[in-house]
Amino acid sequence: MKVYKHKHGFSLVELLVVLALVGLLIALLLPAIQAARESARQTQCRNNLKQIGLAYENHVSAYGRFPSNGWGHLWIGDPDRGTDAAQPGGWIYNILPYLELTHLRELGQSAPDDQKRVALAGLTQISLPVMRCPTRPGTGMSPAEPSWIPRNATWRDHLAKNDYAANGGDFFIQASVWEGPLTLEDGDSDWYPWADGNKLTGVCFQRSEIRPAAVLDGLSHTYLVGEKYVCRNHYETSGDEGYNESMYHGSSFDITRWVLDPPQRDDRDIDYFRFGSAHPGGCHFVFCDGSVRLISYETDREVHRRQGHRNDGQTIADGH
């Protein structure tokens, strides 16, 4: 008598059920995994701003004031011109030594003009992880605006960019003054028509020399540096005017933002005045006392404005 052996295996229905269960588990776990990754990215972003705040603090300890923000977007920082209003480079350039990056701050130092221009051009292509939010896609290097050629450096078609901007306050001066003088000699002269800095209300702006004592609303109530809004269609292009130059130049939309409107999550619109980020819930700021806080996109417009004005006498209580 023949004995038949039965072959065991999955039927098509059983296989489909298993696949459906696996798909369901993945669908349930994926949001949790993404949330955990974003939480880690936000932690790194806060740490970046904490380092920036400490660099500002060390600059204050050395000079008694916050970093100056340079001359304008057509000027790269100059290693032979100190850190005050005579320095054409902005706040990022001025805090490099306090980020343990003195070697970058000294590129081109004491070199002949033609060699210095090449050295500073090289600097504009050096990306810094501390100036990059890990949530925002991109490499930190993207195309430059071809019509804006630096006055003291050779032009490069790709530049290192930054995701953080200094607090320029709640008053904006027409951007036409931001190109700055044609020459260093013009900038040093008494007749050059610089914008009236007495009208500006932030802590870091064109040729600023703000001391902590001038932050009358309190260091813990005033923004220092925050994440900046960027059009998400232009992470890898030069199409956003606030994201198309290097981080080492002077005062501009790329390294300064204002509190005219509440922060906003990156979207398809271009808005180079506003703070914001790629995070889902809000953007981070380091305050003048060194504390780092997440500011919601739903924050009240007036509350946000007050925290950007250093001395309007209208402070915001903790927790608001």
Stockholm file with secondary structure:
# STOCKHOLM 1.0

chainA/1-320         MKVYKHKHGFSLVELLVVLALVGLLIALLLPAIQAARESARQTQCRNNLKQIGLAYENHVSAYGRFPSNGWGHLWIGDPDRGTDAAQPGGWIYNILPYLELTHLRELGQSAPDDQKRVALAGLTQISLPVMRCPTRPGTGMSPAEPSWIPRNATWRDHLAKNDYAANGGDFFIQASVWEGPLTLEDGDSDWYPWADGNKLTGVCFQRSEIRPAAVLDGLSHTYLVGEKYVCRNHYETSGDEGYNESMYHGSSFDITRWVLDPPQRDDRDIDYFRFGSAHPGGCHFVFCDGSVRLISYETDREVHRRQGHRNDGQTIADGH
#=GR chainA/1-320 SS CCCCCCCCCCCHHHHHHHHHHHHHHHHHHHHHHHHHHHHHHHHHHHHHHHHHHHHHHHHHHHHSSCCCCCSCTTCBCCTTSCSSTTCCSCHHHHHGGGGTCHHHHTTTTTCCHHHHHHHHHHHTTCCCGGGCCTTSCSCSEEECCTTCCCSSSCCCSEEECCSEEEECCSCCCCGGGGGCCSSHHHHHSSSSCCCCGGGCCSSSCTTCCCCGGGCTTCGGGSEEEEEBCCCGGGTTSSCSTTSSSCTTBSSSTTTEECCSSCCEECCSSCCTTCBEESSSSEEEEEETTSCEEEEETTCCHHHHHHHHCSSSSCCCCTTC
#=GC SS_cons         CCCCCCCCCCCHHHHHHHHHHHHHHHHHHHHHHHHHHHHHHHHHHHHHHHHHHHHHHHHHHHHSSCCCCCSCTTCBCCTTSCSSTTCCSCHHHHHGGGGTCHHHHTTTTTCCHHHHHHHHHHHTTCCCGGGCCTTSCSCSEEECCTTCCCSSSCCCSEEECCSEEEECCSCCCCGGGGGCCSSHHHHHSSSSCCCCGGGCCSSSCTTCCCCGGGCTTCGGGSEEEEEBCCCGGGTTSSCSTTSSSCTTBSSSTTTEECCSSCCEECCSSCCTTCBEESSSSEEEEEETTSCEEEEETTCCHHHHHHHHCSSSSCCCCTTC
//
